[in-house]
Amino acid sequence: MVDEDVELGPIDYLVVEWPAGKQPTGEGLPLLADLVDRGLIRVLDLAFVHKDEDGSVAGLDFDALGADGA
């Protein structure tokens, strides 16, 4: 159900890239959460995508993760 009193927009996109062979450490997530907590931004959707050396792309299916994120 959509709250008709909530104004959306403008909607911007943020794309973050890590160098090949490097794994993200998660240290940026608390910074993002802080922006949300302070009401400066709202996260409408979050997606993680991996691109292989051959150019194929795969996304992470959050529904496939367990409640503990394993």
N, C-alpha and C positions, 0 to 999 in steps of 0.2 A: 504494500500500500504506500502510495506517495503522499507526503504531507504537502498539501497545496499552498501552505503558508511559507514554505521554505524556498528562498530564492537561490537558484543555481546559476552560476555564470559570473563572469566568464570562466570557462573551464580551460585549464592549461595542462600540458603534458610535461612530465619530467622523465628523461631517459638517462640512466646511469650506466656507465660501461666500466668494466674492469679489464686490465691488460690480459692478454692470452696467458694461460698458465697460472694466473693468480686467483686465489679464492677470496671472496669478500669475507671480512672478519666480523661483520655485524656491528661494528662500532658506530656506524652512521644511523642505525635504527633508533637509538635513544634521542638523537637530534631531531629526527622526523617526528617521533612521538611527542617531543617537547613542543614543536610547532603546532601539532594537533591539540595538545592539552591547553595551550595558551589561546586557542581559537583563531590562530592566524591562518591556518589552512584546514581543509577537509580532504581526506583521502577517499575518493569515490570508488577506486578500484586499484588493485596492485597486482602486477603480473611479473613473473620471472621467466626469462627466455634465455636459452642457450643456443649458440650458433657453433656448429662443428667446423673443422678446417675445410671440409668438403662443401660447406655452404648450407648444409641442412640445418633446420631450426626446430627446436623442441621447447615446449612450454612445460612448466611445472603445474601439475593438476593438484590444487590444494585439497580437493575433495578426496583424493586418494591417500592423503596423509592421515595418520591417526590423531587422536585428540592431543597426544603429547608431541606431535610434530615429527615423530620418528619416520 
